[in-house]
Amino acid sequence: MKRTILSLTAVAALLMLIPACDGGREGDRCNPNLSHNDCDDGLTCIAPSTCVETYCCPSDPTKSTSAYCNGSLCPQPTPPVTDAGAD
């Protein structure tokens, strides 16, 4: 019994050393398909109009200082590849 209590105490001590999960900061990538908002308070997981990925941004991404939210740094959609046909 004493050994079990020591083991549980050691496990609890180790768990306290693991950092807690914190929300995404402005400009961090996020997953809009989660059942919860994984962004910090005041931010929403959105895909700015010029982006193909989603980021934690203010509701109006044009007011963001993040280049990912305002669209200047996020990956752009790739144009479709057309087949030149057979020779």
PDB file of N, CA, C and O in Angstrom:
ATOM      1  N   MET A   1       0.818  -1.186   0.000  1.00  0.00           N
ATOM      2  CA  MET A   1       0.000   0.000   0.000  1.00  0.00           C
ATOM      3  C   MET A   1       0.865   1.254   0.000  1.00  0.00           C
ATOM      4  O   MET A   1       0.595   2.214  -0.721  1.00  0.00           O
ATOM      5  N   LYS A   2       1.928   1.225   0.837  1.00  0.00           N
ATOM      6  CA  LYS A   2       2.824   2.376   0.921  1.00  0.00           C
ATOM      7  C   LYS A   2       3.515   2.624  -0.421  1.00  0.00           C
ATOM      8  O   LYS A   2       3.726   3.769  -0.819  1.00  0.00           O
ATOM      9  N   ARG A   3       3.860   1.550  -1.103  1.00  0.00           N
ATOM     10  CA  ARG A   3       4.524   1.663  -2.406  1.00  0.00           C
ATOM     11  C   ARG A   3       3.585   2.291  -3.444  1.00  0.00           C
ATOM     12  O   ARG A   3       4.024   3.091  -4.270  1.00  0.00           O
ATOM     13  N   THR A   4       2.297   1.933  -3.407  1.00  0.00           N
ATOM     14  CA  THR A   4       1.312   2.496  -4.326  1.00  0.00           C
ATOM     15  C   THR A   4       1.165   3.993  -4.107  1.00  0.00           C
ATOM     16  O   THR A   4       1.087   4.757  -5.070  1.00  0.00           O
ATOM     17  N   ILE A   5       1.126   4.418  -2.852  1.00  0.00           N
ATOM     18  CA  ILE A   5       0.998   5.843  -2.535  1.00  0.00           C
ATOM     19  C   ILE A   5       2.215   6.603  -3.039  1.00  0.00           C
ATOM     20  O   ILE A   5       2.077   7.705  -3.569  1.00  0.00           O
ATOM     21  N   LEU A   6       3.395   6.036  -2.884  1.00  0.00           N
ATOM     22  CA  LEU A   6       4.601   6.680  -3.388  1.00  0.00           C
ATOM     23  C   LEU A   6       4.575   6.782  -4.907  1.00  0.00           C
ATOM     24  O   LEU A   6       4.981   7.799  -5.468  1.00  0.00           O
ATOM     25  N   SER A   7       4.102   5.740  -5.572  1.00  0.00           N
ATOM     26  CA  SER A   7       4.023   5.760  -7.038  1.00  0.00           C
ATOM     27  C   SER A   7       3.039   6.816  -7.514  1.00  0.00           C
ATOM     28  O   SER A   7       3.322   7.541  -8.468  1.00  0.00           O
ATOM     29  N   LEU A   8       1.891   6.913  -6.863  1.00  0.00           N
ATOM     30  CA  LEU A   8       0.900   7.918  -7.235  1.00  0.00           C
ATOM     31  C   LEU A   8       1.432   9.330  -6.990  1.00  0.00           C
ATOM     32  O   LEU A   8       1.160  10.243  -7.768  1.00  0.00           O
ATOM     33  N   THR A   9       2.174   9.501  -5.932  1.00  0.00           N
ATOM     34  CA  THR A   9       2.764  10.802  -5.638  1.00  0.00           C
ATOM     35  C   THR A   9       3.786  11.169  -6.703  1.00  0.00           C
ATOM     36  O   THR A   9       3.843  12.322  -7.132  1.00  0.00           O
ATOM     37  N   ALA A  10       4.584  10.215  -7.132  1.00  0.00           N
ATOM     38  CA  ALA A  10       5.585  10.468  -8.172  1.00  0.00           C
ATOM     39  C   ALA A  10       4.907  10.822  -9.494  1.00  0.00           C
ATOM     40  O   ALA A  10       5.351  11.735 -10.190  1.00  0.00           O
ATOM     41  N   VAL A  11       3.856  10.121  -9.838  1.00  0.00           N
ATOM     42  CA  VAL A  11       3.130  10.406 -11.077  1.00  0.00           C
ATOM     43  C   VAL A  11       2.519  11.806 -11.014  1.00  0.00           C
ATOM     44  O   VAL A  11       2.599  12.561 -11.983  1.00  0.00           O
ATOM     45  N   ALA A  12       1.917  12.149  -9.892  1.00  0.00           N
ATOM     46  CA  ALA A  12       1.315  13.478  -9.735  1.00  0.00           C
ATOM     47  C   ALA A  12       2.377  14.568  -9.862  1.00  0.00           C
ATOM     48  O   ALA A  12       2.131  15.603 -10.483  1.00  0.00           O
ATOM     49  N   ALA A  13       3.540  14.346  -9.285  1.00  0.00           N
ATOM     50  CA  ALA A  13       4.624  15.326  -9.377  1.00  0.00           C
ATOM     51  C   ALA A  13       5.092  15.493 -10.817  1.00  0.00           C
ATOM     52  O   ALA A  13       5.364  16.613 -11.248  1.00  0.00           O
ATOM     53  N   LEU A  14       5.188  14.419 -11.555  1.00  0.00           N
ATOM     54  CA  LEU A  14       5.595  14.495 -12.958  1.00  0.00           C
ATOM     55  C   LEU A  14       4.555  15.225 -13.805  1.00  0.00           C
ATOM     56  O   LEU A  14       4.910  16.010 -14.685  1.00  0.00           O
ATOM     57  N   LEU A  15       3.285  14.972 -13.547  1.00  0.00           N
ATOM     58  CA  LEU A  15       2.232  15.633 -14.305  1.00  0.00           C
ATOM     59  C   LEU A  15       2.238  17.143 -14.086  1.00  0.00           C
ATOM     60  O   LEU A  15       1.858  17.903 -14.977  1.00  0.00           O
ATOM     61  N   MET A  16       2.660  17.572 -12.925  1.00  0.00           N
ATOM     62  CA  MET A  16       2.720  19.003 -12.641  1.00  0.00           C
ATOM     63  C   MET A  16       3.821  19.685 -13.449  1.00  0.00           C
ATOM     64  O   MET A  16       3.774  20.898 -13.654  1.00  0.00           O
ATOM     65  N   LEU A  17       4.797  18.928 -13.904  1.00  0.00           N
ATOM     66  CA  LEU A  17       5.890  19.492 -14.683  1.00  0.00           C
ATOM     67  C   LEU A  17       5.530  19.675 -16.153  1.00  0.00           C
ATOM     68  O   LEU A  17       6.188  20.437 -16.861  1.00  0.00           O
ATOM     69  N   ILE A  18       4.493  18.985 -16.616  1.00  0.00           N
ATOM     70  CA  ILE A  18       4.081  19.090 -18.008  1.00  0.00           C
ATOM     71  C   ILE A  18       3.305  20.388 -18.180  1.00  0.00           C
ATOM     72  O   ILE A  18       2.342  20.629 -17.452  1.00  0.00           O
ATOM     73  N   PRO A  19       3.710  21.232 -19.134  1.00  0.00           N
ATOM     74  CA  PRO A  19       2.993  22.492 -19.312  1.00  0.00           C
ATOM     75  C   PRO A  19       1.568  22.259 -19.799  1.00  0.00           C
ATOM     76  O   PRO A  19       1.303  21.343 -20.578  1.00  0.00           O
ATOM     77  N   ALA A  20       0.667  23.095 -19.330  1.00  0.00           N
ATOM     78  CA  ALA A  20      -0.726  22.993 -19.742  1.00  0.00           C
ATOM     79  C   ALA A  20      -0.859  23.469 -21.183  1.00  0.00           C
ATOM     80  O   ALA A  20      -0.089  24.312 -21.643  1.00  0.00           O
ATOM     81  N   CYS A  21      -1.828  22.930 -21.877  1.00  0.00           N
ATOM     82  CA  CYS A  21      -2.088  23.337 -23.250  1.00  0.00           C
ATOM     83  C   CYS A  21      -2.645  24.750 -23.246  1.00  0.00           C
ATOM     84  O   CYS A  21      -3.604  25.043 -22.531  1.00  0.00           O
ATOM     85  N   ASP A  22      -2.058  25.606 -24.028  1.00  0.00           N
ATOM     86  CA  ASP A  22      -2.588  26.968 -24.084  1.00  0.00           C
ATOM     87  C   ASP A  22      -3.082  27.224 -25.494  1.00  0.00           C
ATOM     88  O   ASP A  22      -2.626  26.586 -26.443  1.00  0.00           O
ATOM     89  N   GLY A  23      -4.000  28.144 -25.630  1.00  0.00           N
ATOM     90  CA  GLY A  23      -4.635  28.409 -26.915  1.00  0.00           C
ATOM     91  C   GLY A  23      -3.666  28.971 -27.931  1.00  0.00           C
ATOM     92  O   GLY A  23      -2.542  29.356 -27.611  1.00  0.00           O
ATOM     93  N   GLY A  24      -4.130  29.004 -29.149  1.00  0.00           N
ATOM     94  CA  GLY A  24      -3.319  29.541 -30.228  1.00  0.00           C
ATOM     95  C   GLY A  24      -3.260  31.054 -30.159  1.00  0.00           C
ATOM     96  O   GLY A  24      -4.262  31.720 -29.900  1.00  0.00           O
ATOM     97  N   ARG A  25      -2.095  31.575 -30.389  1.00  0.00           N
ATOM     98  CA  ARG A  25      -1.913  33.028 -30.406  1.00  0.00           C
ATOM     99  C   ARG A  25      -2.227  33.556 -31.801  1.00  0.00           C
ATOM    100  O   ARG A  25      -2.368  32.781 -32.747  1.00  0.00           O
ATOM    101  N   GLU A  26      -2.334  34.851 -31.922  1.00  0.00           N
ATOM    102  CA  GLU A  26      -2.659  35.476 -33.197  1.00  0.00           C
ATOM    103  C   GLU A  26      -1.646  35.074 -34.261  1.00  0.00           C
ATOM    104  O   GLU A  26      -0.442  35.260 -34.083  1.00  0.00           O
ATOM    105  N   GLY A  27      -2.136  34.522 -35.367  1.00  0.00           N
ATOM    106  CA  GLY A  27      -1.277  34.087 -36.461  1.00  0.00           C
ATOM    107  C   GLY A  27      -0.878  32.629 -36.385  1.00  0.00           C
ATOM    108  O   GLY A  27      -0.265  32.118 -37.322  1.00  0.00           O
ATOM    109  N   ASP A  28      -1.210  31.928 -35.282  1.00  0.00           N
ATOM    110  CA  ASP A  28      -0.912  30.501 -35.177  1.00  0.00           C
ATOM    111  C   ASP A  28      -1.913  29.714 -36.008  1.00  0.00           C
ATOM    112  O   ASP A  28      -3.076  30.102 -36.111  1.00  0.00           O
ATOM    113  N   ARG A  29      -1.470  28.615 -36.600  1.00  0.00           N
ATOM    114  CA  ARG A  29      -2.393  27.744 -37.336  1.00  0.00           C
ATOM    115  C   ARG A  29      -3.349  27.095 -36.352  1.00  0.00           C
ATOM    116  O   ARG A  29      -3.008  26.890 -35.187  1.00  0.00           O
ATOM    117  N   CYS A  30      -4.544  26.773 -36.819  1.00  0.00           N
ATOM    118  CA  CYS A  30      -5.555  26.163 -35.958  1.00  0.00           C
ATOM    119  C   CYS A  30      -6.403  25.199 -36.775  1.00  0.00           C
ATOM    120  O   CYS A  30      -6.279  25.118 -37.997  1.00  0.00           O
ATOM    121  N   ASN A  31      -7.261  24.475 -36.078  1.00  0.00           N
ATOM    122  CA  ASN A  31      -8.118  23.487 -36.716  1.00  0.00           C
ATOM    123  C   ASN A  31      -9.579  23.886 -36.500  1.00  0.00           C
ATOM    124  O   ASN A  31     -10.074  23.783 -35.378  1.00  0.00           O
ATOM    125  N   PRO A  32     -10.281  24.336 -37.539  1.00  0.00           N
ATOM    126  CA  PRO A  32     -11.666  24.763 -37.374  1.00  0.00           C
ATOM    127  C   PRO A  32     -12.643  23.606 -37.159  1.00  0.00           C
ATOM    128  O   PRO A  32     -13.807  23.836 -36.832  1.00  0.00           O
ATOM    129  N   ASN A  33     -12.185  22.374 -37.338  1.00  0.00           N
ATOM    130  CA  ASN A  33     -13.068  21.214 -37.205  1.00  0.00           C
ATOM    131  C   ASN A  33     -13.126  20.646 -35.790  1.00  0.00           C
ATOM    132  O   ASN A  33     -13.810  19.650 -35.555  1.00  0.00           O
ATOM    133  N   LEU A  34     -12.421  21.264 -34.849  1.00  0.00           N
ATOM    134  CA  LEU A  34     -12.467  20.795 -33.470  1.00  0.00           C
ATOM    135  C   LEU A  34     -13.803  21.167 -32.841  1.00  0.00           C
ATOM    136  O   LEU A  34     -14.503  22.054 -33.331  1.00  0.00           O
ATOM    137  N   SER A  35     -14.150  20.490 -31.761  1.00  0.00           N
ATOM    138  CA  SER A  35     -15.404  20.784 -31.063  1.00  0.00           C
ATOM    139  C   SER A  35     -15.273  22.025 -30.176  1.00  0.00           C
ATOM    140  O   SER A  35     -16.248  22.458 -29.562  1.00  0.00           O
ATOM    141  N   HIS A  36     -14.072  22.592 -30.111  1.00  0.00           N
ATOM    142  CA  HIS A  36     -13.834  23.788 -29.302  1.00  0.00           C
ATOM    143  C   HIS A  36     -12.930  24.743 -30.087  1.00  0.00           C
ATOM    144  O   HIS A  36     -12.281  24.345 -31.054  1.00  0.00           O
ATOM    145  N   ASN A  37     -12.899  25.984 -29.664  1.00  0.00           N
ATOM    146  CA  ASN A  37     -12.027  26.975 -30.292  1.00  0.00           C
ATOM    147  C   ASN A  37     -10.628  26.799 -29.716  1.00  0.00           C
ATOM    148  O   ASN A  37     -10.437  26.978 -28.513  1.00  0.00           O
ATOM    149  N   ASP A  38      -9.659  26.456 -30.532  1.00  0.00           N
ATOM    150  CA  ASP A  38      -8.302  26.255 -30.004  1.00  0.00           C
ATOM    151  C   ASP A  38      -7.462  27.524 -30.064  1.00  0.00           C
ATOM    152  O   ASP A  38      -6.236  27.458 -29.977  1.00  0.00           O
ATOM    153  N   CYS A  39      -8.104  28.669 -30.210  1.00  0.00           N
ATOM    154  CA  CYS A  39      -7.405  29.956 -30.227  1.00  0.00           C
ATOM    155  C   CYS A  39      -7.603  30.686 -28.896  1.00  0.00           C
ATOM    156  O   CYS A  39      -8.552  30.409 -28.162  1.00  0.00           O
ATOM    157  N   ASP A  40      -6.703  31.615 -28.597  1.00  0.00           N
ATOM    158  CA  ASP A  40      -6.825  32.430 -27.385  1.00  0.00           C
ATOM    159  C   ASP A  40      -8.114  33.243 -27.418  1.00  0.00           C
ATOM    160  O   ASP A  40      -8.740  33.400 -28.466  1.00  0.00           O
ATOM    161  N   ASP A  41      -8.497  33.754 -26.254  1.00  0.00           N
ATOM    162  CA  ASP A  41      -9.684  34.607 -26.163  1.00  0.00           C
ATOM    163  C   ASP A  41      -9.587  35.773 -27.134  1.00  0.00           C
ATOM    164  O   ASP A  41      -8.521  36.368 -27.296  1.00  0.00           O
ATOM    165  N   GLY A  42     -10.695  36.095 -27.775  1.00  0.00           N
ATOM    166  CA  GLY A  42     -10.737  37.204 -28.717  1.00  0.00           C
ATOM    167  C   GLY A  42     -10.315  36.829 -30.119  1.00  0.00           C
ATOM    168  O   GLY A  42     -10.392  37.656 -31.028  1.00  0.00           O
ATOM    169  N   LEU A  43      -9.870  35.598 -30.315  1.00  0.00           N
ATOM    170  CA  LEU A  43      -9.442  35.138 -31.643  1.00  0.00           C
ATOM    171  C   LEU A  43     -10.334  34.001 -32.096  1.00  0.00           C
ATOM    172  O   LEU A  43     -10.892  33.271 -31.277  1.00  0.00           O
ATOM    173  N   THR A  44     -10.464  33.855 -33.399  1.00  0.00           N
ATOM    174  CA  THR A  44     -11.288  32.813 -33.997  1.00  0.00           C
ATOM    175  C   THR A  44     -10.464  32.078 -35.041  1.00  0.00           C
ATOM    176  O   THR A  44      -9.608  32.668 -35.700  1.00  0.00           O
ATOM    177  N   CYS A  45     -10.723  30.808 -35.183  1.00  0.00           N
ATOM    178  CA  CYS A  45     -10.028  30.007 -36.188  1.00  0.00           C
ATOM    179  C   CYS A  45     -10.704  30.237 -37.536  1.00  0.00           C
ATOM    180  O   CYS A  45     -11.805  29.742 -37.780  1.00  0.00           O
ATOM    181  N   ILE A  46     -10.042  30.987 -38.403  1.00  0.00           N
ATOM    182  CA  ILE A  46     -10.620  31.325 -39.708  1.00  0.00           C
ATOM    183  C   ILE A  46      -9.578  31.174 -40.810  1.00  0.00           C
ATOM    184  O   ILE A  46      -8.376  31.120 -40.551  1.00  0.00           O
ATOM    185  N   ALA A  47     -10.063  31.107 -42.034  1.00  0.00           N
ATOM    186  CA  ALA A  47      -9.193  31.131 -43.214  1.00  0.00           C
ATOM    187  C   ALA A  47      -9.382  32.504 -43.855  1.00  0.00           C
ATOM    188  O   ALA A  47     -10.425  32.759 -44.457  1.00  0.00           O
ATOM    189  N   PRO A  48      -8.399  33.386 -43.738  1.00  0.00           N
ATOM    190  CA  PRO A  48      -8.527  34.685 -44.415  1.00  0.00           C
ATOM    191  C   PRO A  48      -8.799  34.473 -45.902  1.00  0.00           C
ATOM    192  O   PRO A  48      -8.423  33.444 -46.463  1.00  0.00           O
ATOM    193  N   SER A  49      -9.439  35.426 -46.527  1.00  0.00           N
ATOM    194  CA  SER A  49      -9.924  35.249 -47.906  1.00  0.00           C
ATOM    195  C   SER A  49      -8.857  34.854 -48.909  1.00  0.00           C
ATOM    196  O   SER A  49      -9.172  34.219 -49.915  1.00  0.00           O
ATOM    197  N   THR A  50      -7.606  35.209 -48.667  1.00  0.00           N
ATOM    198  CA  THR A  50      -6.553  34.877 -49.629  1.00  0.00           C
ATOM    199  C   THR A  50      -5.761  33.633 -49.241  1.00  0.00           C
ATOM    200  O   THR A  50      -4.772  33.301 -49.894  1.00  0.00           O
ATOM    201  N   CYS A  51      -6.188  32.939 -48.179  1.00  0.00           N
ATOM    202  CA  CYS A  51      -5.417  31.804 -47.655  1.00  0.00           C
ATOM    203  C   CYS A  51      -6.086  30.465 -47.923  1.00  0.00           C
ATOM    204  O   CYS A  51      -7.299  30.376 -48.107  1.00  0.00           O
ATOM    205  N   VAL A  52      -5.257  29.429 -47.939  1.00  0.00           N
ATOM    206  CA  VAL A  52      -5.764  28.064 -48.043  1.00  0.00           C
ATOM    207  C   VAL A  52      -5.660  27.336 -46.707  1.00  0.00           C
ATOM    208  O   VAL A  52      -6.080  26.184 -46.597  1.00  0.00           O
ATOM    209  N   GLU A  53      -5.109  27.990 -45.700  1.00  0.00           N
ATOM    210  CA  GLU A  53      -4.982  27.423 -44.361  1.00  0.00           C
ATOM    211  C   GLU A  53      -5.744  28.290 -43.371  1.00  0.00           C
ATOM    212  O   GLU A  53      -6.121  29.421 -43.679  1.00  0.00           O
ATOM    213  N   THR A  54      -5.970  27.738 -42.164  1.00  0.00           N
ATOM    214  CA  THR A  54      -6.697  28.476 -41.137  1.00  0.00           C
ATOM    215  C   THR A  54      -5.745  28.936 -40.037  1.00  0.00           C
ATOM    216  O   THR A  54      -4.780  28.250 -39.698  1.00  0.00           O
ATOM    217  N   TYR A  55      -6.038  30.109 -39.490  1.00  0.00           N
ATOM    218  CA  TYR A  55      -5.193  30.734 -38.466  1.00  0.00           C
ATOM    219  C   TYR A  55      -6.050  31.348 -37.372  1.00  0.00           C
ATOM    220  O   TYR A  55      -7.221  31.661 -37.588  1.00  0.00           O
ATOM    221  N   CYS A  56      -5.458  31.519 -36.198  1.00  0.00           N
ATOM    222  CA  CYS A  56      -6.112  32.218 -35.095  1.00  0.00           C
ATOM    223  C   CYS A  56      -6.005  33.712 -35.383  1.00  0.00           C
ATOM    224  O   CYS A  56      -4.913  34.280 -35.375  1.00  0.00           O
ATOM    225  N   CYS A  57      -7.147  34.337 -35.635  1.00  0.00           N
ATOM    226  CA  CYS A  57      -7.174  35.751 -36.029  1.00  0.00           C
ATOM    227  C   CYS A  57      -8.347  36.459 -35.369  1.00  0.00           C
ATOM    228  O   CYS A  57      -9.291  35.812 -34.913  1.00  0.00           O
ATOM    229  N   PRO A  58      -8.290  37.786 -35.315  1.00  0.00           N
ATOM    230  CA  PRO A  58      -9.465  38.526 -34.877  1.00  0.00           C
ATOM    231  C   PRO A  58     -10.604  38.303 -35.883  1.00  0.00           C
ATOM    232  O   PRO A  58     -10.363  37.899 -37.021  1.00  0.00           O
ATOM    233  N   SER A  59     -11.838  38.569 -35.456  1.00  0.00           N
ATOM    234  CA  SER A  59     -12.984  38.384 -36.354  1.00  0.00           C
ATOM    235  C   SER A  59     -12.816  39.157 -37.649  1.00  0.00           C
ATOM    236  O   SER A  59     -13.230  38.689 -38.709  1.00  0.00           O
ATOM    237  N   ASP A  60     -12.214  40.336 -37.574  1.00  0.00           N
ATOM    238  CA  ASP A  60     -11.902  41.114 -38.780  1.00  0.00           C
ATOM    239  C   ASP A  60     -10.397  40.993 -39.022  1.00  0.00           C
ATOM    240  O   ASP A  60      -9.622  41.760 -38.451  1.00  0.00           O
ATOM    241  N   PRO A  61      -9.967  40.035 -39.866  1.00  0.00           N
ATOM    242  CA  PRO A  61      -8.531  39.791 -40.049  1.00  0.00           C
ATOM    243  C   PRO A  61      -7.766  40.976 -40.625  1.00  0.00           C
ATOM    244  O   PRO A  61      -6.542  41.025 -40.505  1.00  0.00           O
ATOM    245  N   THR A  62      -8.445  41.922 -41.240  1.00  0.00           N
ATOM    246  CA  THR A  62      -7.742  43.087 -41.790  1.00  0.00           C
ATOM    247  C   THR A  62      -7.205  43.988 -40.677  1.00  0.00           C
ATOM    248  O   THR A  62      -6.334  44.822 -40.924  1.00  0.00           O
ATOM    249  N   LYS A  63      -7.713  43.829 -39.465  1.00  0.00           N
ATOM    250  CA  LYS A  63      -7.239  44.630 -38.325  1.00  0.00           C
ATOM    251  C   LYS A  63      -6.082  43.952 -37.602  1.00  0.00           C
ATOM    252  O   LYS A  63      -5.601  44.466 -36.592  1.00  0.00           O
ATOM    253  N   SER A  64      -5.636  42.821 -38.097  1.00  0.00           N
ATOM    254  CA  SER A  64      -4.573  42.066 -37.452  1.00  0.00           C
ATOM    255  C   SER A  64      -3.196  42.583 -37.860  1.00  0.00           C
ATOM    256  O   SER A  64      -3.001  43.075 -38.971  1.00  0.00           O
ATOM    257  N   THR A  65      -2.257  42.461 -36.941  1.00  0.00           N
ATOM    258  CA  THR A  65      -0.864  42.788 -37.251  1.00  0.00           C
ATOM    259  C   THR A  65      -0.110  41.556 -37.747  1.00  0.00           C
ATOM    260  O   THR A  65       1.042  41.658 -38.169  1.00  0.00           O
ATOM    261  N   SER A  66      -0.763  40.392 -37.696  1.00  0.00           N
ATOM    262  CA  SER A  66      -0.136  39.158 -38.162  1.00  0.00           C
ATOM    263  C   SER A  66      -0.222  39.064 -39.679  1.00  0.00           C
ATOM    264  O   SER A  66      -1.294  39.233 -40.259  1.00  0.00           O
ATOM    265  N   ALA A  67       0.891  38.800 -40.304  1.00  0.00           N
ATOM    266  CA  ALA A  67       0.923  38.665 -41.768  1.00  0.00           C
ATOM    267  C   ALA A  67       0.116  37.457 -42.231  1.00  0.00           C
ATOM    268  O   ALA A  67      -0.330  37.422 -43.378  1.00  0.00           O
ATOM    269  N   TYR A  68      -0.081  36.459 -41.355  1.00  0.00           N
ATOM    270  CA  TYR A  68      -0.908  35.311 -41.725  1.00  0.00           C
ATOM    271  C   TYR A  68      -2.378  35.704 -41.739  1.00  0.00           C
ATOM    272  O   TYR A  68      -3.128  35.279 -42.618  1.00  0.00           O
ATOM    273  N   CYS A  69      -2.794  36.515 -40.768  1.00  0.00           N
ATOM    274  CA  CYS A  69      -4.206  36.914 -40.695  1.00  0.00           C
ATOM    275  C   CYS A  69      -4.578  37.918 -41.772  1.00  0.00           C
ATOM    276  O   CYS A  69      -5.676  37.858 -42.325  1.00  0.00           O
ATOM    277  N   ASN A  70      -3.675  38.839 -42.072  1.00  0.00           N
ATOM    278  CA  ASN A  70      -4.042  39.835 -43.084  1.00  0.00           C
ATOM    279  C   ASN A  70      -3.751  39.346 -44.508  1.00  0.00           C
ATOM    280  O   ASN A  70      -3.971  40.075 -45.475  1.00  0.00           O
ATOM    281  N   GLY A  71      -3.257  38.110 -44.631  1.00  0.00           N
ATOM    282  CA  GLY A  71      -3.127  37.474 -45.938  1.00  0.00           C
ATOM    283  C   GLY A  71      -1.829  37.693 -46.685  1.00  0.00           C
ATOM    284  O   GLY A  71      -1.663  37.158 -47.781  1.00  0.00           O
ATOM    285  N   SER A  72      -0.907  38.454 -46.136  1.00  0.00           N
ATOM    286  CA  SER A  72       0.312  38.734 -46.900  1.00  0.00           C
ATOM    287  C   SER A  72       1.378  37.637 -46.778  1.00  0.00           C
ATOM    288  O   SER A  72       2.323  37.621 -47.566  1.00  0.00           O
ATOM    289  N   LEU A  73       1.250  36.730 -45.818  1.00  0.00           N
ATOM    290  CA  LEU A  73       2.271  35.700 -45.636  1.00  0.00           C
ATOM    291  C   LEU A  73       1.722  34.285 -45.766  1.00  0.00           C
ATOM    292  O   LEU A  73       2.497  33.331 -45.835  1.00  0.00           O
ATOM    293  N   CYS A  74       0.417  34.133 -45.801  1.00  0.00           N
ATOM    294  CA  CYS A  74      -0.142  32.781 -45.833  1.00  0.00           C
ATOM    295  C   CYS A  74      -0.012  32.168 -47.236  1.00  0.00           C
ATOM    296  O   CYS A  74       0.070  32.891 -48.228  1.00  0.00           O
ATOM    297  N   PRO A  75       0.005  30.839 -47.309  1.00  0.00           N
ATOM    298  CA  PRO A  75       0.115  30.166 -48.603  1.00  0.00           C
ATOM    299  C   PRO A  75      -1.071  30.494 -49.492  1.00  0.00           C
ATOM    300  O   PRO A  75      -2.219  30.495 -49.045  1.00  0.00           O
ATOM    301  N   GLN A  76      -0.786  30.769 -50.732  1.00  0.00           N
ATOM    302  CA  GLN A  76      -1.824  31.101 -51.711  1.00  0.00           C
ATOM    303  C   GLN A  76      -2.306  29.825 -52.386  1.00  0.00           C
ATOM    304  O   GLN A  76      -1.572  28.840 -52.459  1.00  0.00           O
ATOM    305  N   PRO A  77      -3.546  29.842 -52.882  1.00  0.00           N
ATOM    306  CA  PRO A  77      -4.028  28.660 -53.619  1.00  0.00           C
ATOM    307  C   PRO A  77      -3.177  28.441 -54.864  1.00  0.00           C
ATOM    308  O   PRO A  77      -2.744  29.399 -55.505  1.00  0.00           O
ATOM    309  N   THR A  78      -2.946  27.208 -55.195  1.00  0.00           N
ATOM    310  CA  THR A  78      -2.172  26.916 -56.398  1.00  0.00           C
ATOM    311  C   THR A  78      -3.133  26.832 -57.591  1.00  0.00           C
ATOM    312  O   THR A  78      -4.218  26.261 -57.487  1.00  0.00           O
ATOM    313  N   PRO A  79      -2.720  27.403 -58.713  1.00  0.00           N
ATOM    314  CA  PRO A  79      -3.609  27.346 -59.884  1.00  0.00           C
ATOM    315  C   PRO A  79      -3.733  25.908 -60.374  1.00  0.00           C
ATOM    316  O   PRO A  79      -2.806  25.113 -60.215  1.00  0.00           O
ATOM    317  N   PRO A  80      -4.869  25.575 -60.966  1.00  0.00           N
ATOM    318  CA  PRO A  80      -5.036  24.206 -61.469  1.00  0.00           C
ATOM    319  C   PRO A  80      -4.061  23.920 -62.611  1.00  0.00           C
ATOM    320  O   PRO A  80      -3.752  24.798 -63.416  1.00  0.00           O
ATOM    321  N   VAL A  81      -3.593  22.695 -62.666  1.00  0.00           N
ATOM    322  CA  VAL A  81      -2.672  22.275 -63.723  1.00  0.00           C
ATOM    323  C   VAL A  81      -3.510  21.737 -64.874  1.00  0.00           C
ATOM    324  O   VAL A  81      -4.383  20.891 -64.683  1.00  0.00           O
ATOM    325  N   THR A  82      -3.235  22.235 -66.055  1.00  0.00           N
ATOM    326  CA  THR A  82      -3.977  21.746 -67.220  1.00  0.00           C
ATOM    327  C   THR A  82      -3.094  20.768 -67.994  1.00  0.00           C
ATOM    328  O   THR A  82      -1.880  20.945 -68.096  1.00  0.00           O
ATOM    329  N   ASP A  83      -3.713  19.773 -68.514  1.00  0.00           N
ATOM    330  CA  ASP A  83      -2.999  18.760 -69.282  1.00  0.00           C
ATOM    331  C   ASP A  83      -2.892  19.258 -70.724  1.00  0.00           C
ATOM    332  O   ASP A  83      -3.892  19.620 -71.344  1.00  0.00           O
ATOM    333  N   ALA A  84      -1.670  19.270 -71.244  1.00  0.00           N
ATOM    334  CA  ALA A  84      -1.440  19.747 -72.605  1.00  0.00           C
ATOM    335  C   ALA A  84      -1.946  18.742 -73.635  1.00  0.00           C
ATOM    336  O   ALA A  84      -2.026  19.064 -74.820  1.00  0.00           O
ATOM    337  N   GLY A  85      -2.284  17.551 -73.208  1.00  0.00           N
ATOM    338  CA  GLY A  85      -2.796  16.541 -74.127  1.00  0.00           C
ATOM    339  C   GLY A  85      -1.676  15.682 -74.682  1.00  0.00           C
ATOM    340  O   GLY A  85      -0.495  15.961 -74.478  1.00  0.00           O
ATOM    341  N   ALA A  86      -2.069  14.636 -75.383  1.00  0.00           N
ATOM    342  CA  ALA A  86      -1.101  13.700 -75.978  1.00  0.00           C
ATOM    343  C   ALA A  86      -0.587  14.263 -77.300  1.00  0.00           C
ATOM    344  O   ALA A  86      -1.294  14.995 -77.992  1.00  0.00           O
ATOM    345  N   ASP A  87       0.633  13.918 -77.634  1.00  0.00           N
ATOM    346  CA  ASP A  87       1.227  14.354 -78.915  1.00  0.00           C
ATOM    347  C   ASP A  87       0.799  13.460 -80.036  1.00  0.00           C
ATOM    348  O   ASP A  87       1.197  13.672 -81.181  1.00  0.00           O
TER     349      ASP A  87
END
